[in-house]
Amino acid sequence: MLRPDVVEYLKDHLKSFPVETLRAQLAEDGVSDADFTDSLAAALRAPATSAKTVPVKRKASLAALAFLCVGVAVILSIGFYALSQKPTLSAVEGNTENPSGESGFIGHAGWIVRLPKDYVGISDFKDSTKRHQIIYFCKKGTDPTNFVNEGLFGQLGIIKLEVMPTGFPNNPTGLANLSRMAERKYTNAGEKFTMKNMQVATLPGVSVTVLSPFPRAEAFVLGQDHMFFFTAGQEDDVWRDIVLSLRDANTEN
């Protein structure tokens, strides 16, 4: 059956990803193979649409915008940890880079992360309302077909970030409820894991090391309006650089 939402999704992404990659991604979201095939045919027949910028639903406060600009400057400074160095850079969604090659990524909802050298963020959305953003942080030139296999994340240095609206408040009660949810998630899956609280600037969170049967590193971080869920093959320098650099303008204002 032809699904208009799938047609629009395919029209937006066919130029960037192989058909089979899109088929696998949409299958994870419950799109049947028959629906995909019918929608693909319609997407291929439809005229190409011009790209347009999707406005952020909530108007950012002056404090949030000021924070975002400072954060971008910090991310792209010559010494990322020297906060006094602030190169001029436009605050736009997506990958940003300064002349030295150092870079960052600005998310759809106004959050930012610093990226290691030669890394980029490749972004997509799981829903048509663009409330659930998925970003794969990877080395430039990484084949995007590898994103569907989390078993390759450690070997290829890929880190996945999902950003979605959260029902947990950004306070100790919210963190306690988040911890219980995370513990149930891994326990019900029969996984062996260790878990500890973490702090990313002003953002509380939970860091999880899954030991078996599928070893990986994961983290849940609470912003004011969003939850940030990171997944990687292991907790290494790349993991720490990206996760601990997260800043959320909506929480900082």
N, C-alpha and C positions, 0 to 999 in steps of 0.2 A: 504494500500500500504506500502511495506517495505521501510523505510527511513534509509539509511546508517548512517546519523548523529545521529539519535535516537538510532540505534543499538549500536553504539560506546558509547553513553551516558549511556545506560542501562548496558552494559558490565562493565563500570567503577563504577557503583553505586549500582548494585543489591545486593552486599554483605553488603552494609551499610544501605540501606533503604528498607522498605517494598514495594512490588509491587504497592499497591494502593496509597502509598505516591508519588511514582514516576509518576504514572498515573496522579494524581491530579496536580503535579508540571508542567508536560509537557502539560497538557490540558490548563494551564494558558498561555503557550507559543504558543498555536495554534495547537498543535498536536492532531489530531482526535483520537477517541477511536479505530477505525479500524486500523489506522496507528500504534498506540501504540501496539495493539495486534499482528500485523504482525511483527513488529520490536522486540517485546519481544520474540516471538518464535525464531527468528533468533539469538538474543543475547544469549538465553539459549542453542542453539545448538553450538554456536561458542566456540572454545577453549579459556580458560582464558588467558589474556595477562598480562605480568609482568608489574608492576608499573614502571613508569619512570618519572624523573624530567623534567618538561617543562621549558626551559630556558626563562628568561625574555628577551623580544625582544630588549629593548634598553640597551646598556651597561652603567652601572652606572658610574658616575664620581668618582674620588677619594674623593672629598668633600662629595658627597652623601653617599658613603660607610662609611666614617668616621662618618657622622651624624647618620646613621642607627645603627652602633655599639654602639655609645654613647647613642642613644635613647633606645636601648634594655637594656643597662646597667642600665639606669635610671628607666625604667619600672620594672625591676626585682630586684632592690636594696631593702635592708631591709626596709628603709623608702622611699617610692616612691617619696616623695617630697624633699628628701635630695639629691640633684644632685651630691654631692661629692662622694657618695658611688656607686662604679661601679663593680659589680661582673662580672667575665668572663663568656661569653656566646656566642656560635656560632650563627651568624645571618642567620637563615634558615626560610623559609616560614612556617607559621602555628603556632600552640601553642608552647609557651616556658615557662619553669618553673624553678625557682631556689630552692635550698634545703629548704628554709623557706616556700614554698608553694605558694609564690606570683608569678603571671604569667602575660604574655602579649601575643599579637597576632601580627604576622608579615604578612602583606598582599602580594599578588602576585606582586603588582606594587611597592613595596618598602616602604609602609607606615606601621605605627605601632600604637597600642593602648595598654593601660594598662587595665588589667582585675581585677575585684573584686575577693576576695578570693573565691575559689571553682567554679569559672567560666571558661568556655572554649569557643572557637569559632569553629563553624562547618561551613565549607566553601563549596561552589559549584559555578558553572558558568552557566550563562544563554545562552552562545553562545560557539560554537566549537573553536573559536579563542581565548577564555579566555581573552576577553577585558571587560566583564561585570561580576564582581565577586559579589556573595551574601554570606554574613556571618551572622549566627545567634549566638549571644552571649547569653549564657544560663548557668544555674547551671549544674554541672556535673550530668549525669544520666537523663536529661530531655528527654522525648519521642519526637523524631524528627517529629512524625506525628502532633504534636501541632504547628509546624512552619507554616502550611497552614492556620491557624485560627488566624488572628491578634487580634481578640477579647479576646484571652487568654493571650496576651503578658503582660498586666499589672499584672494579677493574678500570672503568672509563672515567671515574671521577665525577659522576653525575649526581647532582643533588636536586631533588624534587621538592617544590614548595606549593602547598595548596592554601589559598586564602579564602575564607568563607565567613559569613555572618555568624556570630557566636551568641549562645544563650547564657554563657557564663560571665558574670560580672568581673571586672578587672580589680579584684580585691581578694583578701585571704579566703573568704567564703567561696568565691568562684574558683580559686585555685584548688581548694580542698575537693570541691565537686568534680573538677576536671581530673584530679588525681584518681578519684574513685572510678570515674568513667574509663580512664586509660587502663587502670588495673584490671577492670572487668574485661576490657577489649582483649588484652593479651592472655588473661587467664582462660577466658572462654575459647580462645583459639588454641589452647593447649601448648602455649609457647613458654619457654624458660626465659626470664628477663630480670633485669635490675632497673630500678626507677629511682630518680631523685629530683628534688626541686631545683630549679635553675632561675637565674635572673638575667635578662637581656636589657641592659640599661634600666629603664623604669618598668619594663614589662615582665611580669612573673610567668613562670612556665614549668613544664615537667620534661625532663630528659630521660629517654628510655634506651637501654642497650638490650636488644634481643639477642640472646645467646644461641637458641636453637628452636625449631629445626632450620630456620632461615635467618642467619645472623645479619643484623643491620643496626643502624642508629636512627632513632626518630626523636622528634621533639615537638611538644605542643606549647605554643606561646600565646598568651592572652593580651590582645589589644583592647581598646575601649569598645570598638564595634565589631572587631574581626578576630578569628582564631587563625594562627599561623601554624601549619602542620608540615614539618620538614621530614624528609626521608633520604637516607644515604646508605652506602654500603658499610661504612665504618665512621667512627668519630676520629677524624684526622685534622690536619692543619686547614685544609680547604673547608671542611665542615665548620670548624671554629671561626674561620674568617667570615664566612657567609652568615651563619646563624647569629653569632654574637654582634654582628654589625647592624642587625635589624633595628630600624627606628620607625615609629608610627606617629605621623603628624597628628592624627585624631586623638591620640593619648597624651601627647606632649603639650597640647594647647592649654 
